[in-house]
């Protein structure tokens, strides 16, 4: 988890490239045609310098007549135009095919990252700021997109083109070619140094981009608190510091490339000057013609042009590799909660739950639950009460396997929950939490979670059952009313009622209410009391409640203290004990009298 949270594990170029190529394998046929078009394009690209050089020799020839010269010039000109048209047409189709394949490859990669994050345990996701995860799924994959859609093929094309030109100029003049190759060692040394320093710069850039996104995500969500406590200036300074760090990392990246590109350009200029100097002597000596020198000079220009392009491609490639390292950190993070190989499907769920000597801790040596044991019979309503931190909510989280226990056993219908597929287990459980999360969309979308198998009639029925229809029916567009981000256009009580309907519409065998009535006003609480009473009669229900008035009719009440069960029994049984529950009940009763 350390790598996933913050520090990127450094990987070799070979490892990164191997994994990126793996995403291209499903498109082998398309890439075959891309490579074929690339070779045809290279062959056509080699023609213009030869044609122009041949034309120069034709014009300067003393042997040919004017008619012969004109005839040859027309042939060369026509060939040049044909080569230009065919070359551009091939490049067009190659670019279109490459974009389609590249974009689909990136879509696959992006989906893999998102799907993997979905399968991580809640504790793993909570350890990473949301903005950083967004950066991995969006920004880093976008960076890799350019590599797939242009750089990868251009890199191969330029390398092949360089070797093709090298063969041509060797055929023309070995002597002049050797002089040109004098500068190549400087290009290689510059590239090695660039690779070393650029990767570190890009890693820093990607890390700072993630930091800025994480800060924005958190602070935009918490802007109300910032304004309430008049902390705008402080937050502005914090954001300025993070954007300044991002700017500095970008400048370091530009500095590295700013040194590398001129070095390559200088090498190209030196090579071109050597060609003119040596070539002039060869022409004067009658070894080669002026047309051949012109062709050779153009070929050398074309030789260094892809080398300069390689500098930019290499720049993008290093940026892509740095992003790929971040993405692979996510993909290599193994979920700490996973289905066993022989995990079973839970076809039905009667609602029987057993905790057998369960021990659990979030942090080493700090036990939250200590030897907790209890049974819940099918159809029973069991409530958990106790002070904050006593372990009530933890018990509910363990049942749906948001976390795994360290010792003991949790059984559903006599089967250890670790042997049940998580999706199968959660399918039978409806959860209503204190902090209700609503997605952007309509009310209907939030109740069904866009499940097409749930009908409009079922949505209306579940809403009426929990009383959500009392405010939904008053809206101008009813269940098609648009929900703003996080449900900000609804009150806490209204959001809670929508979540009640959402849980009920899936017909769960077990209902979990974790402080689900904490944010509901007295009027709304009265509205759902009748619904809760109905729910108690149709499924097993586990309740964590602060207001003891909501759990008085429970079949069993379990009183927790410091991770242990101290009392259990019905409401009347616990009052007669005059223990922890009795004191808690009297305290709330006195508070209510004072309010009245």
C-alpha positions in Angstrom: 0.0 0.0 0.0 2.9 2.4 0.5 3.5 2.8 -3.2 -0.2 3.3 -3.9 -0.6 6.0 -1.3 2.3 8.2 -2.2 5.7 6.9 -3.4 5.9 5.6 -6.9 8.0 2.5 -7.3 10.6 3.0 -9.9 10.4 0.6 -12.8 12.7 -0.1 -15.7 11.7 1.2 -19.2 11.6 -2.4 -20.3 9.0 -3.3 -17.6 6.9 -0.3 -18.3 7.0 -0.8 -22.1 6.2 -4.5 -21.8 3.0 -3.7 -19.8 2.0 -0.9 -22.1 2.4 -3.1 -25.2 0.2 -5.7 -23.5 -2.7 -3.3 -23.9 -2.0 -3.1 -27.7 -2.1 -6.8 -28.3 -5.9 -7.1 -29.0 -5.3 -4.8 -32.0 -2.5 -6.8 -33.6 -4.3 -6.9 -37.0 -4.8 -3.1 -37.0 -1.2 -2.5 -36.0 0.0 -4.8 -38.8 -1.7 -2.6 -41.4 -0.3 0.5 -39.6 3.2 -1.0 -39.9 2.7 -1.8 -43.6 1.5 1.7 -44.3 4.5 3.0 -42.3 7.0 1.1 -44.5 5.3 2.3 -47.7 5.4 5.9 -46.4 9.1 5.6 -45.6 9.9 4.3 -49.1 7.9 7.2 -50.6 9.6 9.7 -48.2 13.0 8.6 -49.5 12.2 9.5 -53.1 12.1 13.4 -53.1 15.8 14.0 -52.4 16.7 11.6 -55.1 14.3 13.1 -57.6 15.5 16.7 -56.9 19.2 15.6 -57.2 18.5 13.9 -60.5 16.7 17.0 -61.7 19.8 19.2 -60.7 22.1 16.9 -62.7 19.7 17.0 -65.6 19.6 20.8 -65.7 23.4 21.1 -65.5 24.1 18.3 -68.0 26.0 19.3 -71.2 25.2 16.0 -72.9 21.4 16.2 -73.0 19.4 18.4 -75.4 16.8 20.9 -74.2 14.0 18.6 -75.2 15.5 15.7 -73.3 16.0 17.9 -70.3 12.4 19.1 -70.4 11.2 15.5 -70.8 13.1 14.3 -67.8 12.1 17.3 -65.7 8.5 16.6 -66.4 8.9 13.0 -65.4 10.6 14.0 -62.2 8.0 16.6 -61.4 5.2 14.2 -62.1 6.8 11.5 -60.0 7.3 14.1 -57.2 3.6 15.1 -57.2 2.5 11.4 -57.3 4.8 10.6 -54.4 3.4 13.6 -52.5 -0.2 12.6 -53.0 0.3 8.9 -52.3 2.4 9.7 -49.2 -0.1 12.1 -47.7 -3.0 9.7 -48.4 -1.2 6.9 -46.7 -0.3 9.1 -43.7 -4.0 10.2 -43.4 -5.3 6.6 -43.3 -2.5 5.6 -40.9 -3.3 8.5 -38.6 -7.0 7.7 -38.6 -6.5 4.0 -37.8 -3.8 4.8 -35.2 -6.1 7.3 -33.4 -8.9 4.8 -33.3 -6.7 2.0 -31.9 -4.9 4.3 -29.6 -8.0 5.9 -28.1 -9.6 2.4 -27.6 -6.4 1.2 -25.9 -6.5 4.1 -23.5 -10.2 3.5 -22.8 -9.3 -0.1 -21.9 -6.5 1.1 -19.6 -8.7 3.7 -18.0 -11.5 1.2 -17.3 -9.0 -1.3 -15.8 -7.8 1.4 -13.4 -11.3 2.4 -12.4 -12.5 -1.3 -12.0 -9.4 -2.1 -9.9 -10.1 0.9 -7.6 -13.7 -0.4 -7.2 -12.4 -3.7 -6.0 -10.1 -2.3 -3.4 -11.1 -2.4 0.2 -12.8 0.8 1.7 -9.8 1.2 4.0 -7.4 1.2 1.1 -9.4 3.8 -0.8 -9.8 6.0 2.3 -6.0 6.1 2.6 -5.7 8.0 -0.7 -7.1 11.5 -1.4 -9.8 11.4 -4.0 -8.0 13.9 -6.2 -5.0 11.6 -6.5 -7.3 8.8 -7.7 -8.9 11.1 -10.2 -5.5 12.1 -11.5 -4.6 8.4 -12.0 -7.8 7.6 -13.9 -8.0 10.8 -16.0 -4.7 12.9 -16.2 -2.2 10.0 -16.2 -4.1 8.0 -18.8 -4.5 11.1 -21.0 -0.7 11.5 -20.9 -0.3 7.9 -22.0 -2.9 8.5 -24.8 -0.4 10.6 -26.8 2.1 7.8 -26.6 -0.4 5.3 -28.0 -1.8 7.6 -30.7 1.4 9.1 -32.1 4.7 8.7 -30.3 4.9 4.9 -30.3 4.5 4.5 -34.1 6.5 7.7 -34.9 9.3 6.4 -32.7 9.5 3.2 -34.6 9.0 5.0 -37.9 11.8 7.5 -37.2 14.2 4.8 -36.1 13.6 2.8 -39.3 13.8 5.9 -41.4 17.1 6.8 -39.9 18.6 3.4 -40.8 17.1 3.6 -44.2 18.7 6.9 -44.9 21.9 5.6 -43.4 21.9 2.8 -46.0 21.2 5.3 -48.8 24.0 7.7 -47.9 26.4 4.9 -47.4 25.7 3.8 -51.0 26.2 7.3 -52.3 29.4 8.0 -50.4 31.0 6.0 -47.6 33.6 8.8 -47.0 31.0 11.6 -46.4 28.8 9.3 -44.4 31.6 8.5 -41.9 32.2 12.2 -41.4 28.4 12.6 -40.6 28.6 9.8 -38.1 31.2 11.6 -36.1 28.5 13.5 -34.2 26.4 10.4 -33.4 28.3 9.6 -30.1 27.4 13.1 -28.8 23.7 12.4 -29.6 23.8 9.1 -27.8 25.5 10.6 -24.7 23.0 13.5 -24.6 20.1 11.0 -24.9 21.3 8.9 -22.0 21.8 11.9 -19.8 18.4 13.2 -20.8 16.7 10.0 -20.0 18.2 10.0 -16.5 17.2 13.5 -15.5 13.9 13.7 -17.4 12.3 10.7 -15.7 13.0 12.2 -12.3 11.5 15.5 -13.5 8.4 13.9 -14.9 7.8 11.9 -11.7 7.9 15.1 -9.7 5.5 16.7 -12.1 3.0 13.8 -11.9 3.2 13.8 -8.1 2.6 17.6 -7.9 -0.3 17.4 -10.3 -1.9 14.8 -8.1 -1.2 17.0 -5.0 -3.0 19.9 -6.6 -6.0 17.8 -7.7 -6.2 16.2 -4.3 -6.2 19.7 -2.6 -8.8 21.0 -5.0 -11.1 18.0 -4.5 -11.0 18.2 -0.8 -11.3 22.0 -0.5 -14.0 22.5 -3.0 -16.1 19.8 -1.1 -15.3 21.6 2.2 -15.7 25.2 0.9 -18.6 25.8 3.2 -16.4 25.1 6.3 -13.7 27.3 4.9 -16.1 30.2 4.5 -17.8 29.7 7.9 -14.5 29.9 9.7 -13.1 32.7 7.5 -10.1 30.6 6.3 -10.1 31.7 2.7 -6.8 33.5 3.0 -5.1 30.5 4.6 -6.4 28.1 1.9 -5.4 30.5 -0.8 -1.8 30.5 0.5 -1.8 26.7 0.7 -3.1 26.4 -2.8 -0.5 29.0 -4.0 2.3 26.9 -2.4 1.1 23.7 -4.2 0.7 25.4 -7.6 4.1 27.0 -7.1 5.7 23.6 -6.5 3.9 22.4 -9.6 5.3 25.3 -11.6 8.8 24.6 -10.4 8.6 21.0 -11.4 7.3 22.0 -14.8 10.2 24.5 -15.2 12.7 21.8 -14.2 11.2 19.5 -16.8 11.4 22.3 -19.5 15.0 23.1 -18.5 16.1 19.5 -19.0 14.4 19.3 -22.4 15.6 22.9 -23.2 19.2 21.7 -22.9 18.6 18.4 -24.7 16.9 19.7 -27.9 19.5 22.4 -28.7 22.2 19.7 -28.2 20.6 17.5 -30.9 20.1 20.5 -33.2 23.7 21.6 -32.8 24.8 18.0 -33.7 22.6 18.2 -36.8 24.1 21.5 -37.9 27.7 20.2 -37.4 26.8 17.2 -39.5 25.3 19.4 -42.3 28.4 21.7 -42.3 30.7 18.7 -42.6 28.6 17.4 -45.6 28.9 20.7 -47.4 32.6 21.0 -46.6 33.6 17.5 -47.7 31.0 17.3 -50.5 32.3 20.5 -52.1 35.8 19.0 -52.2 34.3 15.7 -53.7 32.5 17.7 -56.4 35.6 19.7 -57.3 37.6 16.5 -57.5 34.9 15.0 -59.9 34.1 12.1 -57.5 30.4 13.1 -57.3 28.1 15.4 -59.2 26.4 18.5 -57.8 23.1 16.7 -58.0 24.4 13.8 -55.9 25.8 16.3 -53.4 22.4 18.0 -53.3 20.6 14.7 -52.7 23.2 13.7 -50.1 22.8 17.0 -48.3 19.0 16.6 -48.3 19.3 13.0 -47.0 21.5 14.2 -44.2 19.0 16.8 -43.3 16.3 14.1 -43.3 18.7 12.0 -41.3 18.9 14.5 -38.4 15.3 15.6 -38.7 13.9 12.4 -37.2 16.7 12.4 -34.6 15.4 15.8 -33.5 11.9 14.5 -33.7 13.1 11.6 -31.6 14.1 14.1 -28.9 10.5 15.3 -28.7 9.1 11.8 -28.9 11.6 10.8 -26.2 10.4 13.7 -24.1 6.7 12.6 -24.4 7.7 9.0 -23.9 9.4 9.7 -20.6 6.4 11.7 -19.5 4.2 8.8 -20.5 6.4 6.3 -18.6 6.3 8.4 -15.5 2.4 8.4 -15.7 2.4 4.7 -16.4 4.4 4.1 -13.2 1.7 5.9 -11.2 -1.0 3.9 -12.9 0.8 0.6 -12.4 1.1 1.4 -8.7 -2.7 1.4 -8.6 -3.0 -1.8 -10.7 -0.4 -3.6 -8.6 -2.1 -2.8 -5.3 -3.7 -6.0 -4.2 -7.1 -5.7 -2.5 -6.6 -6.6 1.1 -10.2 -8.1 1.0 -10.8 -10.5 -1.9 -13.0 -13.5 -2.6 -11.4 -16.9 -2.0 -10.9 -19.1 -5.1 -13.7 -21.4 -4.0 -16.1 -18.6 -2.7 -19.7 -19.5 -3.1 -22.8 -17.6 -4.3 -25.4 -16.9 -1.6 -28.5 -18.0 -3.4 -30.8 -17.1 -0.5 -30.4 -15.5 2.9 -32.7 -16.3 5.8 -31.1 -13.6 8.0 -29.3 -15.7 10.6 -26.1 -14.0 11.8 -23.6 -15.3 14.3 -20.5 -13.6 15.8 -18.2 -16.1 17.4 -15.4 -14.6 19.6 -14.7 -11.8 17.1 -11.6 -9.6 17.6 -10.9 -6.7 15.3 -8.5 -3.7 15.1 -7.9 -0.9 12.7 -4.5 0.0 14.1 -2.0 -2.4 15.5 -2.4 -3.2 19.2 -5.6 -1.1 19.5 -8.5 -3.6 19.6 -11.9 -2.1 18.6 -13.8 -5.4 19.2 -12.7 -7.8 21.9 -14.2 -11.3 21.8 -17.6 -10.2 20.6 -20.2 -13.0 20.4 -23.9 -12.9 19.7 -26.7 -14.4 17.5 -29.3 -12.8 15.4 -32.3 -14.9 14.4 -34.0 -14.6 11.1 -36.6 -11.8 11.2 -35.2 -10.3 14.4 -34.5 -6.6 15.0 -31.3 -6.1 16.9 -30.1 -2.7 18.1 -26.6 -1.7 19.2 -26.1 1.2 21.6 -23.1 2.6 23.4 -20.8 5.5 23.5 -18.8 6.7 20.5 -16.0 4.4 19.7 -17.5 1.4 21.5 -17.5 -0.7 18.2 -21.2 -0.4 17.1 -20.6 0.8 13.5 -17.6 -1.5 13.2 -19.8 -4.6 13.7 -22.0 -3.5 10.8 -19.0 -2.8 8.6 -17.6 -6.3 9.3 -20.9 -8.0 8.3 -20.7 -6.6 4.7 -16.9 -7.2 4.7 -15.7 -3.6 4.4 -13.0 -5.0 6.7 -11.9 -8.5 7.6 -11.6 -9.6 11.2 -8.2 -10.7 12.8 -9.7 -13.4 15.0 -12.9 -15.3 15.4 -15.7 -16.0 12.9 -18.7 -14.3 11.4 -21.4 -16.7 10.0 -24.3 -16.0 7.7 -26.8 -18.9 7.7 -24.0 -21.0 9.1 -21.5 -20.1 6.4 -18.3 -18.1 7.2 -18.7 -14.8 5.3 -15.1 -15.2 4.0 -16.3 -18.2 2.0 -19.1 -16.1 0.4 -18.5 -13.9 -2.7 -18.7 -10.3 -1.6 -21.1 -9.3 -4.4 -23.4 -12.1 -3.5 -23.2 -11.2 0.2 -23.9 -7.5 -0.3 -26.7 -8.2 -2.8 -28.9 -9.5 0.1 -28.1 -6.6 2.4 -29.6 -3.1 2.4 -27.6 -0.4 4.1 -28.8 3.0 5.3 -26.0 5.2 6.6 -25.9 8.4 8.5 -23.9 10.2 5.9 -26.1 9.8 2.8 -24.4 10.0 -0.6 -26.5 11.0 -3.6 -25.2 11.0 -7.1 -25.8 13.6 -9.8 -28.8 12.5 -11.8 -32.5 12.1 -11.1 -34.3 10.9 -7.9 -35.2 7.8 -9.8 -31.6 7.2 -10.8 -30.5 7.5 -7.1 -33.1 5.1 -5.9 -32.4 2.4 -8.6 -28.7 3.3 -9.1 -29.5 3.1 -12.8 -30.5 -0.6 -12.5 -32.7 -1.2 -15.5 -34.3 -4.3 -13.9 -36.0 -2.1 -11.3 -39.3 -0.7 -12.6 -40.8 2.8 -12.0 -43.6 1.1 -10.1 -41.2 -0.5 -7.7 -39.5 2.9 -7.2 -42.8 4.5 -6.4 -43.9 1.7 -4.1 -40.6 1.7 -2.1 -40.8 5.5 -1.8 -44.4 5.4 -0.5 -43.4 2.7 1.9 -40.8 4.9 3.6 -42.7 8.1 3.2 -40.3 9.7 0.6 -43.3 10.3 -1.7 -44.5 13.1 0.7 -42.0 15.5 -0.8 -41.2 13.8 -4.1 -44.8 14.1 -5.3 -44.7 17.9 -4.6 -41.7 18.4 -7.0 -42.7 19.6 -10.5 -41.0 16.7 -12.3 -41.5 14.2 -9.4 -39.1 11.2 -9.7 -37.3 12.8 -12.7 -36.3 15.8 -10.6 -32.6 16.5 -11.0 -30.4 15.8 -8.0 -27.4 18.2 -7.7 -24.0 17.1 -6.7 -24.1 15.3 -3.3 -27.9 16.1 -3.2 -27.3 19.7 -2.1 -30.8 20.7 -3.2 -32.4 18.4 -0.6 -32.5 18.6 3.2 -30.8 16.0 5.3 -34.1 14.3 6.1 -35.1 14.2 2.5 -31.7 12.7 1.5 -32.2 10.1 4.2 -35.6 9.1 3.0 -34.3 8.7 -0.6 -31.6 6.4 0.8 -34.3 4.4 2.7 -36.2 3.9 -0.6 -32.9 3.0 -2.3 -32.3 0.2 0.2 -35.8 -1.1 0.2 -36.2 -1.3 -3.6 -33.6 -4.1 -3.7 -35.7 -6.3 -1.4 -32.9 -7.1 1.0 -33.0 -10.0 3.5 -31.0 -7.9 6.0 -31.5 -4.2 6.7 -28.7 -2.2 8.3 -29.4 1.2 9.8 -26.3 3.0 11.0 -27.5 6.1 12.8 -29.9 6.4 9.9 -32.3 8.7 11.8 -29.6 11.0 13.3 -30.0 13.7 10.7 -33.8 13.5 10.5 -36.0 16.2 12.2 -38.7 15.2 14.7 -41.5 15.5 12.1 -39.6 13.4 9.6 -38.7 10.9 12.3 -42.4 10.4 13.1 -43.0 9.9 9.4 -40.6 6.9 9.1 -41.3 5.3 12.4 -44.3 3.5 10.9 -42.1 2.4 8.0 -39.4 1.1 10.2 -42.0 -0.9 12.1 -43.1 -2.5 8.9 -39.5 -3.2 7.9 -39.0 -5.0 11.2 -41.7 -7.5 10.2 -40.4 -8.3 6.7 -36.6 -8.8 7.2 -33.8 -9.1 9.7 -32.7 -5.7 10.9 -29.6 -4.4 12.6 -29.8 -0.8 14.0 -27.2 1.5 15.5 -29.1 4.4 16.9 -28.4 7.4 19.1 -32.0 8.0 19.8 -33.2 5.2 22.1 -36.8 6.0 21.2 -36.2 4.5 17.7 -35.2 1.1 19.1 -37.5 0.4 22.0 -39.5 -2.2 20.0 -36.3 -4.1 19.0 -36.3 -7.9 19.8 -32.8 -7.5 21.3 -30.7 -4.5 22.4 -26.9 -5.0 22.7 -25.1 -2.5 24.8 -21.4 -2.0 23.8 -18.6 -0.4 25.9 -15.0 -0.3 24.8 -15.4 -3.1 22.2 -17.2 -5.5 24.5 -20.8 -6.5 25.0 -21.8 -5.4 28.5 -25.6 -5.9 28.4 -28.2 -7.5 26.1 -31.9 -8.1 26.2 -35.2 -6.3 25.4 -35.9 -2.7 26.2 -37.8 -3.6 29.4 -35.2 -6.2 30.4 -32.4 -3.7 30.3 -34.4 -1.1 32.1 -34.9 -3.5 34.9 -31.2 -4.2 35.1 -30.6 -0.5 35.9 -27.2 -0.7 34.3 -25.5 1.1 31.4 -28.7 1.1 29.2 -30.8 2.3 32.1 -28.5 5.3 32.8 -28.3 6.1 29.1 -32.1 6.0 28.8 -32.6 8.2 31.8 -30.1 10.7 30.5 -31.9 11.1 27.2 -35.3 11.2 28.9 -34.2 14.0 31.2 -32.7 15.9 28.2 -36.0 15.6 26.3 -37.9 16.9 29.3 -35.7 19.9 29.6 -36.2 20.7 25.9 -39.9 20.5 26.3 
